[in-house]
Amino acid sequence: MRNTTAGLPRLLRSMRISVHVLFALLIVVGMSVSTISGSLGWVACVEAAVLSAWYLVGTVRHNRNTDISGALPWVWLLVLLGLWAHLIIQAAEFVWLLFPLVFVIMHVARGWRGALITGFAWLAAVVLPVVSGQWPLAFGSTFGPGVGSAAAVVGFLFYQALRDDAAHQRAVADKLRETQATLAETERRAGRLAEREHLAREIHDTLAQGLSSIVLLTRAADKSLAAEDLAKARNQVAAIADAAGENLAEARRFVAGLTSPALVDSVPDALRALADSHNKRLKALGSSTVVQLYISGEENPAPDSEAAGATLRVVQEATGNALKHANPTQVVISYTLWPDAITVDIVDDGHGFDPQAVVTKQDSGYGLNGLRRRIDELGGTLSIESSPTGTAIAARIPKES
């Protein structure tokens, strides 16, 4: 998009400077012509100098403060016109100052007031030289200042249209910059919220479950020590150390902004490690529950990191929930790698739950609901079936997100 905002102010400034230069030039021309004609006396010289100085005072003030409201600009304009009217009584050659003065009149008075004062100025330019006996009333001395005044009014209206357009463009540009800044801040805020939700979801699916296991193992170890079953307590302490080590590795990876340590190897290897870890902790807790893993399709190409991470999180969340809440005798994980997708099923024989209650629960944003959103973002599907005799969770995730 072309930047016209920068060009208009330069054009407007050039037009204003042109008016000032024209005023100065007509002062010089008037003095020169009146000198040649012999009509320039010392009074006219003094008045021309005073008029120039008064015009300069107003110009300097306007450059410092463009506000033309109040009485002061009107006083300056009326004094300026009075000096000019008296000057053309002394030397009619200064009548052509009317052309730049019309710009000044229209700028200060504006609207119908400016047009009315311009009309009086034109009458002064026509009548005063005749009254002072400098030249007779003629068509040229009447028509010339009239045409000049009309041309000056048209020129000022053109200048005013450009000035209004420049002000509109500045306002639009300022609004655009404000909108862009607001949009950038909104995007940054959305990015921070998305990253916060991502970290919360990752922590819930990994560190929170690991810490929950540590709490359970610690309570079990305390009971074993109370019963003086040292062998069992040692196994439980070892399981606590393993769980703490895994959680520490997860935390370090989060701080470094890397993937989960479980995904350093392939998804099948990560699932095997997860199943082994669950079985060790269940054994340390004295539970007879078993986590079984079935893998097929390893000969097919591996999925991308997003699909692999989502698969692992589904298994972690579903398995963790089953072991924590369903009291099953077994949890079966079935992982299949297809040419274009991954399917994973987690089935347990514990007591089930109401899937609809989980979906509508307001504070369940980082569990199954979070997994569902994550899989939806990857273009996959997640289904949950549950009954009093068990639960089956099935996910299908495209290999490339």
Stockholm file with secondary structure:
# STOCKHOLM 1.0

chainA/1-401         MRNTTAGLPRLLRSMRISVHVLFALLIVVGMSVSTISGSLGWVACVEAAVLSAWYLVGTVRHNRNTDISGALPWVWLLVLLGLWAHLIIQAAEFVWLLFPLVFVIMHVARGWRGALITGFAWLAAVVLPVVSGQWPLAFGSTFGPGVGSAAAVVGFLFYQALRDDAAHQRAVADKLRETQATLAETERRAGRLAEREHLAREIHDTLAQGLSSIVLLTRAADKSLAAEDLAKARNQVAAIADAAGENLAEARRFVAGLTSPALVDSVPDALRALADSHNKRLKALGSSTVVQLYISGEENPAPDSEAAGATLRVVQEATGNALKHANPTQVVISYTLWPDAITVDIVDDGHGFDPQAVVTKQDSGYGLNGLRRRIDELGGTLSIESSPTGTAIAARIPKES
#=GR chainA/1-401 SS CCCCTTHHHHHHHHHHHHHHHHHHHHHHHHHHHHHHHTCCCHHHHHHHHHHHHHHHHHHHHHHHCCCCCSSHHHHHHHHHHHHHHHHHHHCGGGGGGHHHHHHHHHHHHCHHHHHHHHHHHHHHHHHHHHHTTSSCCCHHHHHHHHHHHHHHHHHHHHHHHHHHHHHHHHHHHHHHHHHHHHHHHHHHHHHHHHHHHHHHHHHIIIIIHHHHHHHHHHHHHHHHHHTTCHHHHHHHHHHHHHHHHHHHHHHHHHHHTCCCGGGSSCHHHHHHHHHHHHHHHHHHTTCCCEEEEEEECTTSCCCCHHHHHHHHHHHHHHHHHIIIIICCSEEEEEEEECSSEEEEEEEECSCCCCHHHHHHCTTCTTTHHHHHHHHHHTTCEEEEEEETTEEEEEEEEESCC
#=GC SS_cons         CCCCTTHHHHHHHHHHHHHHHHHHHHHHHHHHHHHHHTCCCHHHHHHHHHHHHHHHHHHHHHHHCCCCCSSHHHHHHHHHHHHHHHHHHHCGGGGGGHHHHHHHHHHHHCHHHHHHHHHHHHHHHHHHHHHTTSSCCCHHHHHHHHHHHHHHHHHHHHHHHHHHHHHHHHHHHHHHHHHHHHHHHHHHHHHHHHHHHHHHHHHIIIIIHHHHHHHHHHHHHHHHHHTTCHHHHHHHHHHHHHHHHHHHHHHHHHHHTCCCGGGSSCHHHHHHHHHHHHHHHHHHTTCCCEEEEEEECTTSCCCCHHHHHHHHHHHHHHHHHIIIIICCSEEEEEEEECSSEEEEEEEECSCCCCHHHHHHCTTCTTTHHHHHHHHHHTTCEEEEEEETTEEEEEEEEESCC
//
